[in-house]
């Protein structure tokens, strides 16, 4: 699996992104980090902007709503095989992590690490890859439960990378000041992390 992990939207490495695209350009756009939002028009506008950006770099985009696969892991596993690219957008990291668990996407993704697949995304879509979500609650509300209050907050990340990513660091972004507080928390607790300014991208082949 290849990784294109952007602080915000497509980032400044689009030329490199184009070279990373596999033969199978069919792309699963996962929007579930937005499931907490009650502003449906703004949510839809954001998703459409994602589709436009991804289409512009030559990808064939399909929205993959993990809610449709809650408690249907094998159905999702079969569906995921259709895609060469998985793109996970930003929003609330805790909501996204819950959706990944309820659908079994977390388990499926880990089973795909040796596949010729590109995982890309930004903000919450990359924060979820680390070993823990601790510290991220300064920006994202961990008590938001769009799928039901019966579900406990998940504090474990996917553990696909061994450090926490802090996007929007010292950037022209409304969350930037709070991100600096998260960085202070991670330093204080001696936790591995990488802070990204908007535009910056982590690329791994």
N, C-alpha and C positions, 0 to 999 in steps of 0.2 A: 504494500500500500504506500502511495505517495501522499505527502501532506502539504497543503498550501494554507497556512494559518495566518489570516490577516487581522490586524487590529480593528479595522473598520471597512466594511464593504469589500471592494475588489483589491484595495491596496495599490501600491506603486510598482508592483512586479508583474503586471499583466502579460508582458512579453514572455516572461519565464513560465507563467501559468499556461499560456497557449502551447508551449513546448512540452508541458507535463500531461496534457490531455491524452488519455488512452484512445485506442481505436474505437472503442465503444463510447460514443459521445452522449449517450442517453444519461440524463442527469436527474437525480432525485433531489429536489429542493425541499428541505425539512423546515417548516415554519413554526414548530411547536413552542419555541421559546417565547412566542407572542400570545400563547393561549390565555395568559392572565389578563390581556388587554380587553377592555369593554368598548374601546373606540374602534368599532369594526371597520369604519371607512379608512382610518389611518392605518390600521393593520393591513387591509387589502391593498392600499396604496404602496405600502412598504414591500409587500410580497411581489406586486407587479413590477416595481423598480428592480428587485432582485432578478426577476425573470428577464427583464430587458437587458440588464448587465451581462447575465450569463449567456443569453442568446447572442449578444454582440461578439463574444469571444468564440462563437461557433458551437455552443452546446445546445442540445435538444432537451429542453427542460420540462419536467413533469412534477407537480406538487405531490409530495408524499406525506400525508397527514398521519402521524403515528397514532392518533386517537382511534383511527379506523382499525387498528391492529391490536388494541388493548386485549390482553389475554388470548392473542392469536399469533403466537410467536412463529409457528411453522408456516403460516400463511404469509407472514412478513418475510421470513427467510427465503421463500420461493419468489416473492416479489422483488426483493433486493437483487437477486441474480440478474435481473433485466438491466441493471445500471452499471455504467463504467465510472460514473462520477457521483459522489454524495456531497451535497453542499448544505451546510447547516448555518442558518442565519442567527443573528443576535436577538436579545430579549432578556428574559429572566433565566439565569442558569439553573436555578433550583426547579423551576417548572419544566425546563427542557430535560433535566436529569430524571425527573419523575416520569415524563412521557417515554423516555428511553427504557426505563425499567419496566413499566407497565406493558409495553409492546414487545419487550424482549430484544429491542434494538441494541442495547448495551452488550448483550451476550453475542448477538449476531456479528456486530462490528468487530469484536475481538477475534472472532473466528475467521475474519476476512483479511487479517494483517499480512498474509502471504500472497494475497490476490493482486492482480493487476488492476487496482482500483485507485482513484484519486479521491481523497477526503479533503474538502476545502470548506472554508467558512470564516466567520468573524465573530468577535465579541463572545457572547454566550456559547456559540457554536465551537469555539476553540477552548474556552475556559473549562468546559466539561471534560476535556481529555486528560486533565491532570490527576494527581493521586487523591486530592481532597478539594472540597469546596469551602473549607474553613477560611475565613478571611474575606470571602466574596460577599458575605452578608452585609458588609458595610454599604455596598451599592445595591445588590439585589435582595429583595425581601424574601427570606426563606419560609415565611408563614403563608405565602400566597398558595392557595390550594384549588386551582380550577377544576381538578378531577375528583374532588371530594375531601373533606376534612379528615376522613378516616385514615388517609395516607400520611405516614410520618415523613418529615423532611429527611431527604437523603443527603448526608454530608460527605460521602465517598464519591470521588470522581471516577472516571472510567479507568484511570491508571495506565493509559496507553503511553503517556509521557510521564517522566518522573519529576516534573516541576509544575508549579502553578503559573499560568499566563495571566498577566495583568494588561488588558488592552486600554486604549484611550489615555495612556500615561502622558502627562504634560502636553495635552493636545487641546485643540479648539472643540471640545466636546462637553456637553453639560455634566457628564459624570466624572470629568477629569480630576477635580479637587478631591472627590471621595476616593478615587483610585489611588491617589497619593497616600491617603490614610490606610488603604488596604496594603500598600507596599510597606508602610511603616509597621503594620501588624505582622507581615510576613518576615521582615527583618528582625523584629523583636522576638519572634518565636522561632528564629533560625530555620525558616522553611525555604526550600529552593524555589526560585521563581525567575521569570523573565518578564520585564516590563516593555511593552510595545507602544510607541507613539503611533497615532493614526497615520496610515500610509505604509508603515513597516509591516513586513511579512516574515514569518518563519517558514522556510522551505526545507523539506526532508524527503529524500528519495528512498 
